[in-house]
Amino acid sequence: MDVARYRAHCPACPWTSRDFSRYSSAENAAHAHADEKDHACHVIDQYGLRVTGSTVRPGEEH
């Protein structure tokens, strides 16, 4: 069985997080990067595609 993988990704810089098996962990990494670097981020799936509705902007509540 293939486990889904998620990563936080920042289109404003070359940063991409490590793989996570849970979406919520990748979303938390996206929030941390967005707040630290003041960049909007999103979560991508194992195919490198942005997950719809996953955009995280600096200062947003989780």
C-alpha positions in Angstrom: 0.0 0.0 0.0 1.4 3.4 -1.0 1.2 6.0 1.7 0.3 9.5 0.6 3.1 12.1 1.2 2.7 15.8 1.6 5.3 18.6 1.7 5.1 22.3 2.4 6.4 24.3 -0.5 7.2 28.0 -0.9 7.0 29.4 -4.5 8.8 32.6 -3.4 12.1 30.8 -2.5 13.6 27.4 -3.1 12.4 26.0 0.2 10.4 22.7 0.3 9.9 20.8 3.6 10.6 17.1 4.1 8.0 14.5 3.4 5.1 14.0 5.8 2.6 11.2 5.9 -0.1 13.5 7.4 -1.4 16.6 5.6 -1.7 18.5 8.9 2.1 18.1 9.6 2.9 19.6 6.2 0.4 22.4 6.8 2.1 23.2 10.1 5.5 23.4 8.3 3.9 25.7 5.8 2.6 28.0 8.6 6.0 28.0 10.3 7.8 29.0 7.0 5.2 31.6 6.1 5.4 33.3 9.5 9.2 33.1 9.7 10.0 34.3 6.1 6.8 36.3 5.4 6.1 34.2 2.3 2.8 32.6 1.2 3.2 28.8 1.1 1.1 25.8 0.2 1.1 22.1 0.5 2.0 19.8 -2.4 1.2 16.1 -2.7 3.5 13.2 -3.7 3.2 14.2 -7.3 4.3 17.8 -6.7 0.8 19.2 -7.3 -0.6 21.9 -5.0 -3.4 20.7 -2.8 -6.5 22.8 -3.5 -7.2 25.2 -0.6 -3.8 24.6 1.1 -2.4 28.2 0.6 -1.1 29.6 3.9 -0.3 33.3 4.2 1.9 34.9 6.8 0.0 35.7 10.1 -2.9 33.4 9.4 -4.4 31.4 12.2 -4.0 27.7 12.0 
